[in-house]
Amino acid sequence: MYTLDEMLSRSLLTAGQHAEISAWIARAKTPEAIMEMPDHLWRKLTLASALMNIDADLTQPPLLSAG
């Protein structure tokens, strides 16, 4: 939920969209259920994720700890 809150604080989601997406995720019991989110919310979530570059961490090589 932290990411959704950050999307709201950056004005990438409206308060209504944030509430709808949060409620959907809270009710969903599986990842598949989350993927069944209504199209209008899914599109907004996808756009906000892209604008925040959420996937950037997945494209970086892992950090190796010293020692």
The first five atom37 places (N, CA, C, CB, O) and aatype in JSON, in Angstrom:
{
  "aatype": [12, 18, 16, 10, 3, 6, 12, 10, 15, 1, 15, 10, 10, 16, 0, 7, 5, 8, 0, 6, 9, 15, 0, 17, 9, 0, 1, 0, 11, 16, 14, 6, 0, 9, 12, 6, 12, 14, 3, 8, 10, 17, 1, 11, 10, 16, 10, 0, 15, 0, 10, 12, 2, 9, 3, 0, 3, 10, 16, 5, 14, 14, 10, 10, 15, 0, 7],
  "atom_mask": [
    [1, 1, 1, 1, 1],
    [1, 1, 1, 1, 1],
    [1, 1, 1, 1, 1],
    [1, 1, 1, 1, 1],
    [1, 1, 1, 1, 1],
    [1, 1, 1, 1, 1],
    [1, 1, 1, 1, 1],
    [1, 1, 1, 1, 1],
    [1, 1, 1, 1, 1],
    [1, 1, 1, 1, 1],
    [1, 1, 1, 1, 1],
    [1, 1, 1, 1, 1],
    [1, 1, 1, 1, 1],
    [1, 1, 1, 1, 1],
    [1, 1, 1, 1, 1],
    [1, 1, 1, 0, 1],
    [1, 1, 1, 1, 1],
    [1, 1, 1, 1, 1],
    [1, 1, 1, 1, 1],
    [1, 1, 1, 1, 1],
    [1, 1, 1, 1, 1],
    [1, 1, 1, 1, 1],
    [1, 1, 1, 1, 1],
    [1, 1, 1, 1, 1],
    [1, 1, 1, 1, 1],
    [1, 1, 1, 1, 1],
    [1, 1, 1, 1, 1],
    [1, 1, 1, 1, 1],
    [1, 1, 1, 1, 1],
    [1, 1, 1, 1, 1],
    [1, 1, 1, 1, 1],
    [1, 1, 1, 1, 1],
    [1, 1, 1, 1, 1],
    [1, 1, 1, 1, 1],
    [1, 1, 1, 1, 1],
    [1, 1, 1, 1, 1],
    [1, 1, 1, 1, 1],
    [1, 1, 1, 1, 1],
    [1, 1, 1, 1, 1],
    [1, 1, 1, 1, 1],
    [1, 1, 1, 1, 1],
    [1, 1, 1, 1, 1],
    [1, 1, 1, 1, 1],
    [1, 1, 1, 1, 1],
    [1, 1, 1, 1, 1],
    [1, 1, 1, 1, 1],
    [1, 1, 1, 1, 1],
    [1, 1, 1, 1, 1],
    [1, 1, 1, 1, 1],
    [1, 1, 1, 1, 1],
    [1, 1, 1, 1, 1],
    [1, 1, 1, 1, 1],
    [1, 1, 1, 1, 1],
    [1, 1, 1, 1, 1],
    [1, 1, 1, 1, 1],
    [1, 1, 1, 1, 1],
    [1, 1, 1, 1, 1],
    [1, 1, 1, 1, 1],
    [1, 1, 1, 1, 1],
    [1, 1, 1, 1, 1],
    [1, 1, 1, 1, 1],
    [1, 1, 1, 1, 1],
    [1, 1, 1, 1, 1],
    [1, 1, 1, 1, 1],
    [1, 1, 1, 1, 1],
    [1, 1, 1, 1, 1],
    [1, 1, 1, 0, 1]
  ],
  "atom_positions": [
    [[0.81, -1.19, 0.0], [0.0, 0.0, 0.0], [0.86, 1.26, 0.0], [-0.92, 0.0, 1.19], [0.39, 2.33, -0.38]],
    [[2.12, 1.13, 0.43], [2.99, 2.3, 0.43], [3.09, 2.89, -0.97], [4.37, 1.93, 0.95], [3.06, 4.11, -1.13]],
    [[3.22, 2.04, -1.97], [3.35, 2.53, -3.34], [2.1, 3.27, -3.78], [3.63, 1.37, -4.3], [2.2, 4.31, -4.43]],
    [[0.93, 2.76, -3.43], [-0.31, 3.46, -3.77], [-0.38, 4.81, -3.08], [-1.54, 2.61, -3.38], [-0.81, 5.8, -3.67]],
    [[0.06, 4.86, -1.82], [0.07, 6.13, -1.09], [1.01, 7.12, -1.75], [0.48, 5.91, 0.37], [0.71, 8.31, -1.84]],
    [[2.15, 6.63, -2.22], [3.1, 7.51, -2.91], [2.52, 8.01, -4.23], [4.42, 6.77, -3.16], [2.72, 9.17, -4.59]],
    [[1.81, 7.14, -4.95], [1.15, 7.56, -6.19], [0.15, 8.67, -5.92], [0.46, 6.36, -6.87], [0.04, 9.62, -6.69]],
    [[-0.59, 8.55, -4.82], [-1.54, 9.58, -4.43], [-0.82, 10.87, -4.08], [-2.39, 9.1, -3.25], [-1.23, 11.95, -4.52]],
    [[0.25, 10.79, -3.31], [0.97, 12.0, -2.9], [1.62, 12.71, -4.08], [2.03, 11.65, -1.86], [1.82, 13.92, -4.04]],
    [[1.96, 11.97, -5.13], [2.54, 12.56, -6.34], [1.48, 12.99, -7.34], [3.5, 11.57, -7.0], [1.79, 13.41, -8.46]],
    [[0.22, 12.87, -6.94], [-0.93, 13.24, -7.79], [-1.01, 12.4, -9.06], [-0.84, 14.7, -8.16], [-1.5, 12.86, -10.09]],
    [[-0.53, 11.16, -8.98], [-0.66, 10.23, -10.09], [-1.97, 9.46, -10.02], [0.52, 9.25, -10.11], [-2.43, 8.89, -11.01]],
    [[-2.57, 9.45, -8.83], [-3.9, 8.88, -8.61], [-4.73, 9.92, -7.88], [-3.82, 7.53, -7.8], [-4.22, 10.69, -7.06]],
    [[-6.02, 9.94, -8.17], [-6.92, 10.78, -7.4], [-7.25, 10.05, -6.09], [-8.23, 11.13, -8.2], [-6.99, 8.86, -5.96]],
    [[-7.82, 10.76, -5.16], [-8.22, 10.13, -3.9], [-9.23, 9.01, -4.16], [-8.81, 11.18, -2.93], [-9.19, 7.96, -3.52]],
    [[-10.14, 9.23, -5.1], [-11.12, 8.2, -5.45], [-10.49, 6.97, -6.06], [0.0, 0.0, 0.0], [-10.84, 5.85, -5.7]],
    [[-9.55, 7.17, -6.98], [-8.85, 6.04, -7.6], [-8.05, 5.27, -6.55], [-7.93, 6.53, -8.75], [-8.05, 4.04, -6.54]],
    [[-7.37, 6.0, -5.69], [-6.6, 5.38, -4.62], [-7.5, 4.5, -3.76], [-5.91, 6.45, -3.75], [-7.16, 3.36, -3.44]],
    [[-8.65, 5.04, -3.39], [-9.59, 4.29, -2.55], [-10.11, 3.05, -3.27], [-10.76, 5.18, -2.13], [-10.19, 1.97, -2.68]],
    [[-10.48, 3.2, -4.55], [-11.0, 2.06, -5.31], [-9.96, 0.97, -5.48], [-11.49, 2.52, -6.67], [-10.25, -0.21, -5.3]],
    [[-8.73, 1.36, -5.83], [-7.66, 0.38, -6.04], [-7.31, -0.3, -4.72], [-6.41, 1.06, -6.66], [-7.13, -1.51, -4.67]],
    [[-7.21, 0.49, -3.65], [-6.9, -0.08, -2.34], [-7.96, -1.09, -1.91], [-6.78, 1.04, -1.29], [-7.63, -2.16, -1.4]],
    [[-9.22, -0.74, -2.11], [-10.31, -1.64, -1.74], [-10.26, -2.92, -2.57], [-11.67, -0.94, -1.92], [-10.46, -4.01, -2.04]],
    [[-9.99, -2.78, -3.86], [-9.92, -3.96, -4.73], [-8.81, -4.9, -4.25], [-9.67, -3.55, -6.21], [-9.02, -6.11, -4.13]],
    [[-7.65, -4.34, -3.97], [-6.51, -5.15, -3.54], [-6.81, -5.8, -2.19], [-5.23, -4.28, -3.45], [-6.45, -6.96, -1.97]],
    [[-7.45, -5.08, -1.29], [-7.77, -5.63, 0.03], [-8.74, -6.81, -0.08], [-8.38, -4.54, 0.92], [-8.66, -7.75, 0.7]],
    [[-9.65, -6.76, -1.05], [-10.62, -7.84, -1.23], [-10.04, -9.03, -1.99], [-11.84, -7.33, -1.96], [-10.48, -10.16, -1.81]],
    [[-9.05, -8.77, -2.83], [-8.47, -9.83, -3.67], [-7.7, -10.81, -2.8], [-7.55, -9.23, -4.76], [-6.9, -10.41, -1.95]],
    [[-7.94, -12.07, -3.01], [-7.27, -13.11, -2.23], [-6.08, -13.72, -2.95], [-8.26, -14.19, -1.88], [-5.27, -14.41, -2.34]],
    [[-5.97, -13.46, -4.24], [-4.88, -14.05, -5.03], [-4.36, -13.01, -6.03], [-5.36, -15.33, -5.78], [-5.04, -12.03, -6.32]],
    [[-3.15, -13.21, -6.54], [-2.66, -12.33, -7.59], [-3.58, -12.31, -8.81], [-1.25, -12.74, -8.0], [-3.75, -11.29, -9.47]],
    [[-4.17, -13.47, -9.1], [-5.1, -13.56, -10.24], [-6.31, -12.65, -10.01], [-5.55, -15.02, -10.46], [-6.81, -12.03, -10.95]],
    [[-6.79, -12.59, -8.78], [-7.93, -11.72, -8.46], [-7.56, -10.25, -8.62], [-8.42, -11.99, -7.04], [-8.38, -9.44, -9.06]],
    [[-6.34, -9.9, -8.26], [-5.89, -8.51, -8.45], [-5.88, -8.18, -9.94], [-4.47, -8.29, -7.83], [-6.25, -7.08, -10.34]],
    [[-5.45, -9.14, -10.75], [-5.37, -8.92, -12.2], [-6.74, -8.74, -12.84], [-4.66, -10.09, -12.86], [-6.83, -8.29, -13.99]],
    [[-7.8, -9.07, -12.13], [-9.16, -8.89, -12.64], [-9.73, -7.52, -12.3], [-10.06, -9.98, -12.08], [-10.93, -7.28, -12.47]],
    [[-8.87, -6.62, -11.83], [-9.29, -5.25, -11.52], [-9.93, -4.63, -12.76], [-8.07, -4.39, -11.03], [-9.49, -4.89, -13.88]],
    [[-10.96, -3.82, -12.57], [-11.6, -3.16, -13.73], [-10.58, -2.41, -14.59], [-12.69, -2.2, -13.26], [-9.63, -1.82, -14.08]],
    [[-10.8, -2.45, -15.9], [-9.85, -1.88, -16.86], [-9.48, -0.43, -16.55], [-10.42, -1.95, -18.23], [-8.3, -0.07, -16.65]],
    [[-10.46, 0.4, -16.19], [-10.15, 1.81, -15.98], [-9.19, 2.0, -14.8], [-11.43, 2.6, -15.74], [-8.35, 2.91, -14.82]],
    [[-9.29, 1.17, -13.78], [-8.37, 1.26, -12.65], [-7.02, 0.66, -13.01], [-8.96, 0.56, -11.42], [-5.97, 1.19, -12.63]],
    [[-7.04, -0.46, -13.73], [-5.79, -1.11, -14.12], [-4.95, -0.19, -15.0], [-6.08, -2.43, -14.86], [-3.74, -0.1, -14.81]],
    [[-5.6, 0.48, -15.95], [-4.87, 1.41, -16.82], [-4.24, 2.54, -16.02], [-5.8, 2.0, -17.89], [-3.09, 2.9, -16.26]],
    [[-4.98, 3.08, -15.07], [-4.45, 4.18, -14.25], [-3.29, 3.71, -13.39], [-5.56, 4.77, -13.37], [-2.28, 4.41, -13.27]],
    [[-3.42, 2.53, -12.8], [-2.35, 1.97, -11.98], [-1.1, 1.7, -12.82], [-2.83, 0.67, -11.31], [0.01, 1.96, -12.38]],
    [[-1.3, 1.18, -14.02], [-0.18, 0.9, -14.93], [0.53, 2.19, -15.32], [-0.66, 0.16, -16.18], [1.76, 2.24, -15.33]],
    [[-0.22, 3.23, -15.65], [0.37, 4.5, -16.02], [1.14, 5.1, -14.84], [-0.72, 5.48, -16.5], [2.27, 5.57, -15.01]],
    [[0.55, 5.09, -13.67], [1.22, 5.63, -12.49], [2.51, 4.86, -12.2], [0.28, 5.59, -11.26], [3.52, 5.45, -11.85]],
    [[2.47, 3.54, -12.36], [3.66, 2.72, -12.15], [4.76, 3.08, -13.14], [3.31, 1.24, -12.27], [5.93, 3.16, -12.77]],
    [[4.38, 3.29, -14.39], [5.36, 3.66, -15.41], [5.96, 5.03, -15.12], [4.7, 3.65, -16.8], [7.17, 5.23, -15.26]],
    [[5.13, 5.97, -14.71], [5.63, 7.31, -14.41], [6.57, 7.31, -13.2], [4.47, 8.26, -14.15], [7.48, 8.14, -13.13]],
    [[6.35, 6.4, -12.28], [7.23, 6.29, -11.12], [8.44, 5.39, -11.4], [6.46, 5.74, -9.93], [9.33, 5.26, -10.56]],
    [[8.45, 4.77, -12.59], [9.53, 3.86, -12.98], [9.68, 2.71, -11.99], [10.85, 4.63, -13.09], [10.79, 2.35, -11.59]],
    [[8.55, 2.14, -11.61], [8.51, 1.05, -10.63], [9.37, -0.13, -11.06], [7.07, 0.58, -10.42], [10.03, -0.76, -10.23]],
    [[9.39, -0.44, -12.33], [10.13, -1.61, -12.82], [11.63, -1.39, -12.89], [9.62, -1.99, -14.17], [12.36, -2.33, -13.2]],
    [[12.11, -0.19, -12.62], [13.55, 0.09, -12.74], [14.37, -0.83, -11.85], [13.83, 1.54, -12.38], [15.44, -1.28, -12.26]],
    [[13.9, -1.11, -10.65], [14.65, -1.99, -9.75], [14.8, -3.39, -10.32], [13.95, -2.06, -8.4], [15.77, -4.08, -10.02]],
    [[13.84, -3.81, -11.14], [13.91, -5.16, -11.7], [14.92, -5.27, -12.83], [12.54, -5.58, -12.2], [15.33, -6.38, -13.19]],
    [[15.33, -4.14, -13.39], [16.27, -4.17, -14.52], [17.71, -3.91, -14.08], [15.86, -3.15, -15.56], [18.62, -3.95, -14.9]],
    [[17.91, -3.63, -12.8], [19.25, -3.38, -12.28], [19.88, -4.67, -11.79], [19.21, -2.33, -11.15], [19.19, -5.54, -11.25]],
    [[21.21, -4.81, -11.97], [21.86, -6.0, -11.41], [21.81, -5.95, -9.88], [23.33, -6.11, -11.9], [21.77, -4.86, -9.3]],
    [[21.8, -7.1, -9.23], [21.75, -7.1, -7.77], [23.01, -6.47, -7.17], [21.58, -8.54, -7.25], [24.11, -6.6, -7.71]],
    [[22.82, -5.79, -6.05], [23.95, -5.21, -5.35], [24.65, -6.32, -4.56], [23.5, -4.04, -4.4], [24.01, -7.14, -3.9]],
    [[25.95, -6.32, -4.64], [26.71, -7.31, -3.89], [27.25, -6.63, -2.65], [27.88, -7.92, -4.75], [27.89, -5.58, -2.73]],
    [[26.99, -7.21, -1.51], [27.47, -6.59, -0.28], [28.96, -6.83, -0.12], [26.71, -7.15, 0.94], [29.5, -7.86, -0.52]],
    [[29.62, -5.83, 0.47], [31.06, -5.94, 0.69], [31.3, -6.9, 1.86], [31.7, -4.54, 0.97], [30.64, -6.8, 2.9]],
    [[32.23, -7.81, 1.69], [32.64, -8.66, 2.79], [32.02, -9.96, 2.74], [0.0, 0.0, 0.0], [32.27, -10.8, 3.61]]
  ]
}
